[in-house]
Amino acid sequence: MTAVLEVFLLQFVDGQVLYKKHILPRPDESIDPDEVVDRYVADLFGKISCIQHSSSWRWEAGVDIRTYFVYCEEFNFIPQDACRIPLDSLDFSLGEAEDPPKMEICPESKVLAHAIRHLAFQLQFRSTLRDDLGVYGRKLRRETISTLTRIPCVLAGRI
């Protein structure tokens, strides 16, 4: 079975999601994929303050794909090197969390919306739970926090 880590480097800029997608080989079971993503981001950018989370997995064309997002205000994307999609064009409606992953090609916009719902959920849940923003308040700009608090995120749901 082929397995990969799909890593989206994300940043919100002027109402758009700037992103780069990287595909990494999935390590064997003895290696934590979180650490692989950590090392990869450090190799690309050095020591930066970012938020990383495994947001989903799916089967696509016989490949086991585990998706990570890495959000960072410090990314310096060169505009022509980054993909961009208007934030308000993403469909943040929620799927059923209990639905099993489907064996179909999933549009990148759906994967991005799902990852952003995860980020919004973490921000909103943690701020409610602790009555502060903790790590998110230190790693996200006020504009980003404001954007994320407007995204529906009862649960991330399925892609």
N, C-alpha and C positions, 0 to 999 in steps of 0.2 A: 504494500500500500504506500502510495506517495503522500507525504504530509509536509506542509509548509506553514510558515508563520507569515502572515500578511500584516505589515506594519504601516499604519497611516500616521504620518507626521502632520499635525493640524495646527492651524492658527486662524483666528478670526481677524479680518482686516476690512474695514469700511463696508460692513454688512455682507461680506463674502467669507467663505471658508477657503483658505489657501491650504493646499495639501500636496504631499508627495507620498506615493505608495511604493513600498519596498517589499520584495518577496525574499524571505530567507529560508534556507532549508531547515526543517524541523529537526532538532537534535533527538538523539535516542532518549528513551524514557528515564535514563539516569541523570539527565541534565535538565534543570529547571528552565523552561522556555522564557520565563520572566527575566532570568539572568542573561539569556542570550539577547533579548531585546535591550536590556540595560546596557550591555557591553557594546552593542551595535550603535546605539544612540551616542554613547560616550566616545566611540571611535569617530563618529561623524562630527560631533559638536564639542567634544570636551566636556568639562563639568558644567552642566546647565541645570537650572531649576525647572523641572517639568513634571507633568502628571501622566502616568502611564497606567493602562488598564487593559486586561484582556476582555474584550467586549462580546465576542461571539465565536462560534465555530459552525462550519457547514461543510457539506459534501458538494463538490462541484466538478463535474466531468471526471469522476473517479479520484479526486484529490481531496484529502482531509485538510481543510483550511482553518487555522485558528487566527482570529483577527485581534490585533492590538491597536489601540490608538495611543499616541504620545502627543499631548498638547503642551505647547510651550510658547510663552510670550517672547522668548529670546530668539526664536528661529529667525534667521535673516534669509528668507526665501528671495531669490532673484525672480522677479515677476514672470519672466519668460520660462523659467525652469519649473515653476509650480503650477499645478492644476488649480482652477478656481471654480467655485459654484456659488451662486447667490444663496445665502442662508435661508431666505424666505421661499426659495424654490424647493427645499427639501421637505419631504413628507414625514412629519413627526408623528403621524397616527400610530397607534399601538397595535401590534399583532398579538396573538394569543401566546403567552409564554410557554404553554404546555404543548404547543404544536411541535412535532419533531422537525428537524431540519429537512428541507426538501432537496432532492437531487436535481437542481436546475441552476442555470446561470443566473446569478443575482447581480442586478445593476449596481455599479459602484455608488450611486447616489443613495440607494437603500442601505448599503453597508455603512456609509458615512452618517446618515441620519440615525441609524441604530447606535453607532459609537457615540455620537453627540448626545443622544438620549441618556446613555450610560453616564457620561460626564455630568449632565444636568442633574440626573438622579443623585449621583454621589454628592454633588454640591448642595442640593436642596435637602437631602436626607441628613447629611452631616451637620449642616447649619441648624436644622430643626432639633436634631438630637443633642447637640452641644451648646446651642444658642450662640455659636460663633462660627467663623468660617475656617478656623484652624489652618491647616496646610494650604487650603484653597485661597484663603485671603492673602497668604504670602506669595503664592505663585501665579495668581491671576489679577489682571487689571480690573478696575471697577466696571469698565464697559463690558468686559467679558462676563463678569459675574452677573451684571444686569441682563445681558443677553441670555445666559443660561437659566436664569430664574424664570424666564418667560416661555421656556420649552416644556411641554407637557411630559411628565415622566413618572407616572404612578409606578410603573415597572417598565423596564426597557422593552419587554415583549420580544417577539421574534423579528427577524429581519424582514 
